Amino acid sequence: YVAALRHPLATAKAFATLDELSGGRVVLGVGAGHVADEFALLGVDFTDRGALTDAAIDGIRTAWSDEFGWVDEHGGAFGQRPRPVRSGGPPIWIGGSSPAALRRAGRRGDGWLPQGTPKADMPAAIAQVAEVRAAAGRTGPFTIGAIARPLFLGDPGDGWDLGRATLAGDADRIRAEIADYEAMGVDIVQVRFRSRSVAEYVEQVERFAEEVMA
Protein backbone atom coordinates (compact mmCIF):
# COMPACT_ATOMS: atom_id res chain seq x y z
CA TYR A 1 0.00 0.00 0.00
CA VAL A 2 1.55 3.30 -1.13
CA ALA A 3 0.61 5.29 1.97
CA ALA A 4 2.16 8.54 0.72
CA LEU A 5 -0.56 8.86 -1.93
CA ARG A 6 -3.44 9.00 0.56
CA HIS A 7 -4.37 10.92 3.68
CA PRO A 8 -3.39 8.96 6.81
CA LEU A 9 -6.94 9.20 8.20
CA ALA A 10 -8.37 7.62 5.06
CA THR A 11 -5.86 4.78 5.29
CA ALA A 12 -6.46 4.30 9.01
CA LYS A 13 -10.22 4.19 8.49
CA ALA A 14 -10.02 1.72 5.61
CA PHE A 15 -7.74 -0.74 7.36
CA ALA A 16 -9.48 -0.47 10.72
CA THR A 17 -12.70 -1.41 8.93
CA LEU A 18 -10.97 -4.30 7.17
CA ASP A 19 -9.47 -5.37 10.50
CA GLU A 20 -12.96 -5.49 12.02
CA LEU A 21 -14.43 -7.41 9.08
CA SER A 22 -11.58 -9.96 9.08
CA GLY A 23 -11.61 -10.54 12.82
CA GLY A 24 -8.22 -8.95 13.40
CA ARG A 25 -6.26 -10.72 10.65
CA VAL A 26 -5.09 -7.67 8.70
CA VAL A 27 -1.45 -6.75 8.12
CA LEU A 28 -0.84 -3.33 6.58
CA GLY A 29 2.10 -3.53 4.20
CA VAL A 30 3.52 -0.11 3.36
CA GLY A 31 5.85 0.83 0.52
CA ALA A 32 7.18 4.23 -0.47
CA GLY A 33 6.22 3.74 -4.13
CA HIS A 34 8.44 3.81 -7.19
CA VAL A 35 6.31 4.97 -10.11
CA ALA A 36 6.77 8.72 -10.52
CA ASP A 37 3.85 9.02 -12.96
CA GLU A 38 1.44 7.77 -10.29
CA PHE A 39 2.52 10.53 -7.94
CA ALA A 40 2.28 13.15 -10.70
CA LEU A 41 -1.22 11.99 -11.61
CA LEU A 42 -2.39 12.45 -8.01
CA GLY A 43 -0.54 15.72 -7.48
CA VAL A 44 1.94 14.36 -4.93
CA ASP A 45 5.63 15.28 -5.06
CA PHE A 46 7.55 12.10 -5.89
CA THR A 47 10.75 13.45 -4.31
CA ASP A 48 8.95 13.81 -0.96
CA ARG A 49 7.65 10.23 -0.88
CA GLY A 50 10.01 9.12 1.90
CA ALA A 51 9.04 11.88 4.32
CA LEU A 52 5.38 11.50 3.34
CA THR A 53 5.52 7.76 4.01
CA ASP A 54 7.04 8.28 7.46
CA ALA A 55 4.41 10.90 8.30
CA ALA A 56 1.64 8.61 7.04
CA ILE A 57 2.77 5.70 9.23
CA ASP A 58 2.93 7.96 12.27
CA GLY A 59 -0.51 9.40 11.52
CA ILE A 60 -2.07 5.98 10.99
CA ARG A 61 -0.71 4.75 14.32
CA THR A 62 -2.07 7.86 16.05
CA ALA A 63 -5.54 7.25 14.64
CA TRP A 64 -5.43 3.59 15.65
CA SER A 65 -4.07 4.08 19.16
CA ASP A 66 -6.46 6.84 20.29
CA GLU A 67 -10.01 7.25 18.99
CA PHE A 68 -9.72 11.03 19.22
CA GLY A 69 -5.96 11.20 18.82
CA TRP A 70 -5.96 13.04 15.49
CA VAL A 71 -5.83 16.80 16.10
CA ASP A 72 -5.82 19.27 13.20
CA GLU A 73 -3.97 22.57 12.96
CA HIS A 74 -6.92 24.33 14.62
CA GLY A 75 -6.92 22.05 17.63
CA GLY A 76 -9.94 20.05 16.57
CA ALA A 77 -9.96 16.36 17.52
CA PHE A 78 -11.45 13.83 15.13
CA GLY A 79 -12.61 10.36 16.11
CA GLN A 80 -12.80 7.18 14.06
CA ARG A 81 -14.81 4.01 14.30
CA PRO A 82 -14.77 1.07 14.06
CA ARG A 83 -11.76 0.74 16.27
CA PRO A 84 -9.14 -1.84 15.30
CA VAL A 85 -9.64 -5.28 16.82
CA ARG A 86 -6.13 -5.33 18.27
CA SER A 87 -4.85 -2.71 20.66
CA GLY A 88 -2.82 -0.19 18.69
CA GLY A 89 -4.12 -1.50 15.39
CA PRO A 90 -2.87 -4.03 12.84
CA PRO A 91 0.87 -4.64 12.49
CA ILE A 92 2.58 -2.48 9.87
CA TRP A 93 5.16 -4.18 7.70
CA ILE A 94 7.55 -2.12 5.64
CA GLY A 95 8.22 -3.31 2.12
CA GLY A 96 11.37 -2.57 0.17
CA SER A 97 15.06 -3.33 -0.01
CA SER A 98 16.61 0.13 -0.29
CA PRO A 99 18.67 1.57 2.59
CA ALA A 100 15.77 3.93 3.32
CA ALA A 101 13.33 1.00 3.49
CA LEU A 102 15.58 -0.87 5.93
CA ARG A 103 15.83 2.21 8.14
CA ARG A 104 12.07 2.73 8.00
CA ALA A 105 11.43 -0.90 8.90
CA GLY A 106 13.70 -0.64 11.92
CA ARG A 107 12.37 2.68 13.14
CA ARG A 108 8.67 2.41 12.39
CA GLY A 109 7.72 -1.09 11.30
CA ASP A 110 6.41 -4.19 13.02
CA GLY A 111 7.91 -6.27 10.23
CA TRP A 112 9.95 -6.11 7.05
CA LEU A 113 9.23 -7.67 3.66
CA PRO A 114 12.13 -7.30 1.21
CA GLN A 115 11.45 -6.60 -2.43
CA GLY A 116 14.38 -7.96 -4.39
CA THR A 117 17.01 -8.66 -1.73
CA PRO A 118 19.00 -11.71 -2.94
CA LYS A 119 18.97 -14.68 -0.62
CA ALA A 120 22.72 -14.37 -0.01
CA ASP A 121 22.26 -10.76 1.15
CA MET A 122 19.40 -11.46 3.54
CA PRO A 123 21.47 -12.09 6.71
CA ALA A 124 23.27 -8.75 6.39
CA ALA A 125 20.00 -6.92 5.72
CA ILE A 126 18.31 -8.58 8.70
CA ALA A 127 21.24 -7.56 10.88
CA GLN A 128 20.99 -3.98 9.62
CA VAL A 129 17.29 -3.77 10.49
CA ALA A 130 18.05 -5.18 13.95
CA GLU A 131 20.76 -2.55 14.48
CA VAL A 132 18.37 0.25 13.55
CA ARG A 133 15.73 -1.13 15.92
CA ALA A 134 18.21 -1.33 18.75
CA ALA A 135 19.48 2.21 18.13
CA ALA A 136 15.89 3.47 18.16
CA GLY A 137 15.20 1.62 21.42
CA ARG A 138 12.45 -0.45 19.84
CA THR A 139 11.53 -3.79 21.36
CA GLY A 140 8.69 -6.26 21.02
CA PRO A 141 7.56 -8.58 18.24
CA PHE A 142 8.99 -8.03 14.77
CA THR A 143 8.33 -10.20 11.73
CA ILE A 144 10.94 -10.86 9.07
CA GLY A 145 9.54 -11.85 5.70
CA ALA A 146 11.09 -13.09 2.48
CA ILE A 147 9.99 -13.85 -1.06
CA ALA A 148 11.43 -17.11 -2.34
CA ARG A 149 12.50 -17.51 -5.94
CA PRO A 150 9.94 -19.18 -8.21
CA LEU A 151 9.49 -22.88 -7.44
CA PHE A 152 8.52 -25.97 -9.39
CA LEU A 153 7.95 -29.16 -7.46
CA GLY A 154 9.01 -32.19 -9.49
CA ASP A 155 10.27 -32.57 -13.04
CA PRO A 156 8.52 -30.28 -15.58
CA GLY A 157 9.44 -32.57 -18.51
CA ASP A 158 8.87 -31.71 -22.17
CA GLY A 159 12.07 -29.68 -22.21
CA TRP A 160 10.24 -26.72 -20.65
CA ASP A 161 12.71 -23.95 -19.79
CA LEU A 162 11.80 -22.83 -16.27
CA GLY A 163 14.32 -19.99 -16.31
CA ARG A 164 17.55 -19.65 -14.37
CA ALA A 165 15.85 -18.08 -11.35
CA THR A 166 13.45 -20.98 -10.79
CA LEU A 167 14.25 -23.73 -8.29
CA ALA A 168 12.94 -27.12 -9.44
CA GLY A 169 13.30 -30.34 -7.52
CA ASP A 170 11.73 -32.82 -5.16
CA ALA A 171 10.13 -32.03 -1.82
CA ASP A 172 13.41 -32.37 0.08
CA ARG A 173 15.14 -29.84 -2.18
CA ILE A 174 12.31 -27.33 -1.89
CA ARG A 175 12.09 -27.89 1.87
CA ALA A 176 15.82 -27.21 2.21
CA GLU A 177 15.38 -23.89 0.41
CA ILE A 178 12.71 -22.80 2.87
CA ALA A 179 14.79 -24.08 5.80
CA ASP A 180 17.67 -21.86 4.70
CA TYR A 181 15.47 -18.82 5.25
CA GLU A 182 14.30 -20.11 8.61
CA ALA A 183 17.89 -20.58 9.71
CA MET A 184 18.74 -16.95 8.96
CA GLY A 185 15.84 -15.68 11.08
CA VAL A 186 13.03 -15.32 8.53
CA ASP A 187 9.56 -15.87 10.01
CA ILE A 188 7.36 -15.92 6.90
CA VAL A 189 8.30 -16.96 3.36
CA GLN A 190 6.08 -16.07 0.42
CA VAL A 191 6.16 -18.77 -2.22
CA ARG A 192 5.27 -18.65 -5.90
CA PHE A 193 5.11 -21.40 -8.49
CA ARG A 194 5.84 -21.73 -12.19
CA SER A 195 3.09 -23.32 -14.24
CA ARG A 196 1.71 -23.62 -17.76
CA SER A 197 -1.95 -23.66 -16.79
CA VAL A 198 -4.33 -22.99 -13.94
CA ALA A 199 -4.62 -26.72 -13.31
CA GLU A 200 -0.86 -27.11 -13.07
CA TYR A 201 -0.63 -24.14 -10.71
CA VAL A 202 -3.27 -25.65 -8.42
CA GLU A 203 -1.39 -28.96 -8.55
CA GLN A 204 1.83 -27.22 -7.51
CA VAL A 205 0.12 -25.53 -4.55
CA GLU A 206 -1.44 -28.82 -3.44
CA ARG A 207 1.84 -30.72 -3.74
CA PHE A 208 3.66 -28.02 -1.79
CA ALA A 209 1.07 -28.25 1.01
CA GLU A 210 1.13 -32.04 1.14
CA GLU A 211 4.78 -32.86 0.44
CA VAL A 212 6.75 -29.83 1.64
CA MET A 213 4.75 -28.22 4.42
CA ALA A 214 3.77 -31.57 5.86
Secondary structure, 3 states (H helix, E strand, C coil): CEHHHCCHHHHHHHHHHHHHHCCCCCCEEEECCCCHHHHHHCCCCHHHHHHHHHHHHHHHHHHHHCCCCEECCCCCEECCCCCCCCCCCCCEEEECCCHHHHHHHHHHCCEEECCCCCHHHHHHHHHHHHHHHHHCCCCCCCEEEEECCCEEECCCCCCCCCCCCCEEECHHHHHHHHHHHHHCCCCEEECCECCCCHHHHHHHHHHHHHHHHC
